[in-house]
Each structure stands twice: as C-alpha cells, then as structure tokens.
Amino acid sequence: MDSATSDRRETRQALSSTADNGLKIVIVGGFGVGKTTMVRSVSEIRPLNTEETMTKAGEGVDDTEGVAGKSATTVAFDFGRITLDAHNVLYLFGAPGQERFWFLWDRLFSGTLGAVVLVDTRRLADSWYAIDRLEHHGTPFVVACNDFGGPGHTAEEVREALDLPTEVPLVFCDARSRESGKDVLISLVRHLQTAALSHTPEPTP
C-alpha cells in the first residue's frame, strides 16, 4: 500500500469516529506565515496537505518578499483534526495565502465557527485582507503572531497597525510547537465562548 492510500484511509477512519459535534476552524493569513506548519503541528491525524513545489511560473505572480527561501506552497487547503472530548472535535482548515487563491476563502468560511489569523510581524500588511474578509463574514477570530526570530513588534504596535478592536484576542506563538498551537486554539475557543455569552438574550421576566 502506498503512502497516499494510507493517508486517505487514515483520514476516513478519523472522520468516521463517534464524535457528534464537529467544530470547523479556519487558519488564514498571508503567504508564508506558517499556516501549513500550524496545522501539521497540532493535528492528531496525519494532515491532508495540498502543497506543490513553487516553480518559475509563479515568479512575478506571488509576492515572495520576506519568504525567499520558501520552496512549496498550499494550492487548495490544509486539513487536520483535534479531539476535544468524546463528542466534540475541531476540524482545522488552513487557507492558501497567495492572492491568486483568495477566491477559495469565502467557500472555506462557510460553516466556520471561528478563525485564527496567523501573522508574521515583519509583514503585517499581508494580514489586512484576511481580517477584512472575516469581519465581512462576521466570523469571530483571534490574531496569532508567529515567531520568526529577530526583532518584531510589541502587542500594542501590532494591534494598532492592524486596527484590532480591543475585544479581539492577540497572542504570540510558535507555529512549529504543538503546545503553542494548542494555546492559540484554546484562546480562540474561549473567545468564541465569550462572544456566545454576550449574544445570549436576557430571559423574559
């Protein structure tokens, strides 16, 4: 059995579990900010990736400033899964970052409970489109600043640059670390719980 067949069988087995409440989470952000890396690091199953080798055909189309060493790119989406308990699982979808694939985002947002906007603080402007689309869809989200080393920005500087409302959580993370990625998702779940409580109607007297 080849590895691709094994991967598909493993994914089907995971999806046919007894969990009866699947919660869809999307990880978005600019090109090369670490979305695929985060899905890989936190997923309990072998993640489904749609990465392809970058070729010269993409030169002049994809903006590779700041990610010159990147050799592969997501062309559809990444998929992973985390079990919360016997009845609840998170389904993780990593969206492609290049502008030419943005048309896929609106479809990925369908049925989404919440989102993580992954940010490279060296390229903050790359995150504006993701935040704009999430706000357009009314999708709750948190912002996670991925650690690429070197000088970065403070939380206050990032929040000001992205014009984030005070109620949107902002955290720092290392997308390569499973524990750090889980902390980001926990922050999102807590934010969703807070948002749900704030929209709960008052009981009628």
Secondary structure, DSSP 8 states (H G I E B T S, - for coil): --HHHHHHHHHHHHHTSS--EEEEEEEEESTTSSHHHHHHHH-SS--B--EEE--GGGBTTB--TT-TT--EEESS-EEEEEE-SSSEEEEEEE---SGGGGGGHHHHHTT--EEEEEEEGGGGGGGHHHHHHHHHHT--EEEEEE--SSS---HHHHHHHHT--TTS-EEEE-TT-HHHHHHHHHHHHHHHHHHHHHTS-----
